[in-house]
Amino acid sequence: MKPPACVGPADAFIRACRYEWRHLAALTSTWILLAAVASLSVLTGLTVLLDLDKQHTVSSMTVADAIAWTPLSTQVPALCFFTLILGTGPVSTDLISGGARTTWLAVNGRRTAYLAKCAVGFTVGAAVAAVSALVGALSCAAALALAGAHQPAWGGVVAPGVRFVGWMGCWALLCLALVALVRSRMVAVLLLVLWPLIGERIAGALLEYLGLDGVGDWLPFAAGRAMLTDVSAYSADERPFAQALVGSELSPPVATAVFLAYAAAITAAGWWAYSSRDAKTP
């Protein structure tokens, strides 16, 4: 018999990533969800037609907001609500449903398993966003051409689109990290839905009441909204309303750095929780 081969950390990580991807790809719900996202992305062009002005034109920021799943009006990209299932599933399967020991034995330990989940989660989240943004942009261009409307300055759509892709990758990390921290898929989903929409607004109002003006700009999803939406690109008439919806006066570069820092910190906390706590017995 041949002696067992020693697997290095890099090979173990690559194998763990393959394990996570195969598990995710084997789920029927994954492909149903991706088909739904693709179908809705095709309809993006129709929503842009509703925003045409009297001159039959549409701004770059309006198109960027549409292909990023309207984060200005929904506070986070609506795509986030579709990807909650994908983002929270891998960790909840391990820690809550009792599959952790099988995973840890298969991929050479807890830390390797968590890092692989992060890598695959970020990649899938960013890839879904990139494909959705591309399909949405093509849909917008086709719809505007068929309607005889002017095309926007597409150069102004690229930077918001890239930030949207990075944002969705970080969202996937937040999903799995929160499940690891709270040990409940339902609680994690509720936090991810209610905190950006309601909780953070209340927290910002309380900070202002306590005289801490400007601190609310640095809250996680306030910075996330400022990352996705460049308020300065709006016209003078539209800017106050857009600023109120964003809720942060940070510039996109600063907001991007802040949101990435929050995502990294929460992901690191999730790594500690996943690596140090035992899984529930099935």
C-alpha positions as CSV (number, residue, x, y, z in Angstrom):
1,M,0.0,0.0,0.0
2,K,1.2,3.5,-0.8
3,P,1.6,5.8,2.2
4,P,-1.0,8.6,2.5
5,A,0.1,11.7,0.5
6,C,0.7,14.9,2.4
7,V,-1.6,17.7,1.2
8,G,-0.2,21.2,1.5
9,P,-2.3,24.2,2.6
10,A,-2.7,25.5,-0.9
11,D,-3.9,22.2,-2.3
12,A,-6.2,21.7,0.6
13,F,-7.8,25.1,0.0
14,I,-8.3,24.5,-3.7
15,R,-9.9,21.1,-2.9
16,A,-12.1,22.8,-0.3
17,C,-13.2,25.4,-2.9
18,R,-14.1,22.6,-5.3
19,Y,-16.0,20.8,-2.6
20,E,-18.0,24.0,-1.8
21,W,-18.8,24.7,-5.4
22,R,-19.9,21.2,-6.1
23,H,-22.2,21.2,-3.1
24,L,-23.7,24.6,-4.2
25,A,-24.0,23.5,-7.9
26,A,-25.8,20.3,-6.9
27,L,-28.7,22.2,-5.4
28,T,-31.7,22.6,-7.7
29,S,-32.6,25.8,-5.8
30,T,-29.3,27.4,-6.9
31,W,-30.2,27.1,-10.6
32,I,-33.8,28.2,-10.1
33,L,-32.6,31.3,-8.3
34,L,-30.1,32.1,-11.0
35,A,-32.7,31.7,-13.7
36,A,-35.0,34.1,-11.9
37,V,-32.2,36.6,-11.6
38,A,-31.4,36.3,-15.3
39,S,-35.0,36.8,-16.2
40,L,-35.4,39.9,-14.1
41,S,-32.2,41.3,-15.4
42,V,-33.6,41.1,-19.0
43,L,-36.5,43.3,-17.8
44,T,-34.2,46.1,-16.7
45,G,-34.6,47.9,-19.9
46,L,-38.4,48.3,-19.4
47,T,-37.8,50.0,-16.1
48,V,-35.4,52.5,-17.6
49,L,-38.1,53.5,-20.2
50,L,-40.3,54.6,-17.4
51,D,-37.6,57.2,-16.4
52,L,-37.3,58.9,-19.8
53,D,-37.7,62.7,-19.5
54,K,-39.4,65.1,-21.9
55,Q,-36.3,65.1,-24.1
56,H,-36.5,61.3,-24.4
57,T,-33.2,61.0,-22.6
58,V,-32.1,59.2,-19.4
59,S,-29.1,59.9,-17.2
60,S,-26.2,57.6,-16.6
61,M,-27.0,57.5,-12.9
62,T,-30.5,56.3,-13.6
63,V,-29.2,53.5,-15.7
64,A,-26.5,52.6,-13.2
65,D,-29.2,52.5,-10.4
66,A,-31.4,50.2,-12.6
67,I,-28.7,47.7,-13.4
68,A,-27.6,47.7,-9.7
69,W,-31.1,46.6,-8.8
70,T,-32.3,50.0,-7.6
71,P,-30.3,50.4,-4.3
72,L,-31.4,54.1,-4.1
73,S,-35.1,53.2,-3.5
74,T,-34.7,49.8,-1.8
75,Q,-31.7,50.9,0.4
76,V,-29.8,47.8,-0.7
77,P,-29.7,46.2,-4.2
78,A,-32.9,44.2,-4.6
79,L,-30.6,41.4,-5.8
80,C,-29.5,40.9,-2.2
81,F,-32.9,39.5,-1.2
82,F,-32.7,36.9,-4.0
83,T,-29.2,35.8,-3.0
84,L,-29.9,35.4,0.8
85,I,-30.6,31.7,0.2
86,L,-27.2,31.2,-1.5
87,G,-25.3,33.3,1.0
88,T,-26.7,31.8,4.2
89,G,-26.9,28.2,3.1
90,P,-23.3,26.9,3.3
91,V,-22.7,27.8,6.9
92,S,-26.2,26.9,8.1
93,T,-25.8,23.5,6.6
94,D,-22.7,22.9,8.6
95,L,-23.4,24.5,12.0
96,I,-27.2,24.1,12.2
97,S,-28.1,21.1,10.2
98,G,-25.3,19.0,11.5
99,G,-23.1,18.6,8.3
100,A,-20.1,20.3,9.8
101,R,-18.1,17.2,10.8
102,T,-18.4,15.7,7.3
103,T,-17.3,19.0,5.8
104,W,-14.3,19.4,8.2
105,L,-13.1,15.8,7.5
106,A,-13.5,16.3,3.7
107,V,-11.7,19.6,3.5
108,N,-9.0,19.3,6.1
109,G,-10.3,21.4,9.0
110,R,-12.5,24.2,10.1
111,R,-10.4,27.1,9.0
112,T,-9.9,25.7,5.5
113,A,-13.6,25.1,5.2
114,Y,-14.5,28.7,6.2
115,L,-12.0,30.3,3.9
116,A,-13.3,28.2,1.0
117,K,-16.8,29.2,1.8
118,C,-15.7,32.8,1.8
119,A,-13.8,32.5,-1.5
120,V,-16.6,30.6,-3.3
121,G,-19.3,32.9,-1.8
122,F,-17.6,36.1,-2.8
123,T,-16.9,34.8,-6.3
124,V,-20.4,33.6,-6.8
125,G,-21.9,36.8,-5.4
126,A,-19.7,39.0,-7.6
127,A,-20.1,36.8,-10.7
128,V,-23.9,36.9,-10.4
129,A,-23.8,40.6,-10.0
130,A,-21.5,41.0,-13.0
131,V,-23.6,38.9,-15.3
132,S,-26.8,40.6,-14.1
133,A,-25.2,44.1,-14.6
134,L,-24.1,43.1,-18.1
135,V,-27.4,41.7,-19.1
136,G,-29.2,44.7,-17.6
137,A,-27.0,47.1,-19.5
138,L,-27.6,45.3,-22.8
139,S,-31.3,45.3,-22.0
140,C,-31.3,49.0,-21.4
141,A,-29.4,49.7,-24.6
142,A,-31.8,47.6,-26.6
143,A,-34.9,49.1,-25.0
144,L,-33.7,52.7,-25.5
145,A,-32.8,51.9,-29.1
146,L,-36.2,50.4,-29.9
147,A,-37.9,53.3,-28.3
148,G,-35.9,55.8,-30.3
149,A,-34.4,57.4,-27.2
150,H,-30.9,58.7,-26.7
151,Q,-28.3,56.4,-25.2
152,P,-26.8,57.6,-21.9
153,A,-23.1,58.2,-21.4
154,W,-22.1,54.6,-20.8
155,G,-18.8,55.6,-19.5
156,G,-20.6,57.0,-16.4
157,V,-22.1,53.6,-15.8
158,V,-18.9,51.6,-15.6
159,A,-17.6,52.7,-12.2
160,P,-21.0,52.3,-10.3
161,G,-21.3,48.9,-12.0
162,V,-17.9,47.8,-10.7
163,R,-18.8,49.0,-7.2
164,F,-22.0,47.0,-7.4
165,V,-20.1,43.8,-8.3
166,G,-17.8,44.3,-5.3
167,W,-20.8,45.2,-3.0
168,M,-22.5,41.9,-3.9
169,G,-19.4,39.9,-3.2
170,C,-19.2,41.5,0.2
171,W,-22.9,40.8,0.8
172,A,-22.2,37.1,0.4
173,L,-19.5,37.3,3.0
174,L,-21.8,39.1,5.4
175,C,-24.5,36.4,4.9
176,L,-22.2,33.5,5.9
177,A,-20.4,35.4,8.6
178,L,-23.7,36.4,10.4
179,V,-25.0,32.8,10.3
180,A,-21.7,31.7,11.9
181,L,-22.0,34.4,14.6
182,V,-25.7,34.0,15.6
183,R,-26.0,30.2,14.8
184,S,-29.4,30.8,13.3
185,R,-30.2,31.1,9.6
186,M,-33.6,32.8,10.3
187,V,-32.1,35.4,12.7
188,A,-29.3,36.2,10.2
189,V,-31.8,36.7,7.4
190,L,-34.0,39.0,9.6
191,L,-30.9,41.0,10.6
192,L,-29.8,41.4,7.0
193,V,-33.3,42.5,5.9
194,L,-34.4,44.7,8.7
195,W,-31.1,46.4,9.8
196,P,-30.4,48.1,6.4
197,L,-34.0,49.1,5.9
198,I,-35.1,50.1,9.4
199,G,-32.6,49.5,12.1
200,E,-29.8,51.6,10.7
201,R,-32.2,54.6,10.1
202,I,-33.3,54.4,13.7
203,A,-29.7,54.2,14.9
204,G,-28.8,57.2,12.8
205,A,-31.7,59.2,14.2
206,L,-30.7,58.3,17.8
207,L,-27.1,59.3,17.1
208,E,-28.3,62.7,15.8
209,Y,-30.5,63.1,18.9
210,L,-27.5,62.5,21.1
211,G,-25.6,65.2,19.3
212,L,-23.4,62.9,17.3
213,D,-24.1,64.5,13.9
214,G,-22.2,62.9,11.1
215,V,-21.5,59.6,12.9
216,G,-24.5,58.0,11.1
217,D,-22.7,58.5,7.8
218,W,-20.2,55.9,8.8
219,L,-22.7,53.1,9.7
220,P,-22.2,50.0,7.6
221,F,-25.1,50.2,5.1
222,A,-25.1,54.0,5.0
223,A,-21.6,53.7,3.7
224,G,-22.8,50.9,1.5
225,R,-25.4,53.1,-0.1
226,A,-22.9,55.9,-0.6
227,M,-20.6,53.4,-2.2
228,L,-23.3,52.4,-4.8
229,T,-24.8,55.9,-5.4
230,D,-22.7,58.9,-6.3
231,V,-25.0,61.7,-5.2
232,S,-22.8,64.4,-6.7
233,A,-23.6,63.0,-10.2
234,Y,-27.3,64.0,-9.9
235,S,-28.6,67.3,-11.0
236,A,-29.0,70.1,-8.5
237,D,-32.8,69.5,-8.4
238,E,-32.5,65.8,-7.8
239,R,-29.5,65.9,-5.4
240,P,-31.3,66.7,-2.1
241,F,-33.8,63.8,-2.5
242,A,-31.0,61.4,-3.5
243,Q,-29.0,62.5,-0.5
244,A,-31.9,61.8,1.8
245,L,-32.3,58.3,0.4
246,V,-28.6,57.5,0.7
247,G,-28.3,58.9,4.2
248,S,-24.6,59.4,4.1
249,E,-22.4,62.2,2.8
250,L,-19.3,60.1,2.2
251,S,-17.8,60.2,-1.3
252,P,-17.9,56.8,-3.2
253,P,-14.2,56.1,-2.7
254,V,-14.3,56.7,1.1
255,A,-17.6,54.9,1.4
256,T,-16.2,51.9,-0.5
257,A,-13.2,51.7,1.9
258,V,-15.5,51.9,4.9
259,F,-17.9,49.2,3.6
260,L,-15.1,46.9,2.7
261,A,-13.6,47.4,6.2
262,Y,-16.9,46.5,7.8
263,A,-17.2,43.4,5.6
264,A,-13.7,42.3,6.4
265,A,-14.2,42.8,10.2
266,I,-17.5,40.9,10.3
267,T,-16.1,38.1,8.1
268,A,-13.1,37.8,10.5
269,A,-15.6,37.6,13.5
270,G,-17.5,34.8,11.6
271,W,-14.2,33.0,11.0
272,W,-13.5,33.0,14.8
273,A,-17.1,31.8,15.5
274,Y,-17.0,29.0,12.9
275,S,-13.6,27.8,14.0
276,S,-14.1,27.8,17.7
277,R,-17.7,26.6,18.2
278,D,-18.9,23.1,17.9
279,A,-21.7,22.2,15.4
280,K,-25.1,21.1,16.6
281,T,-25.7,17.4,16.7
282,P,-28.0,16.3,13.8
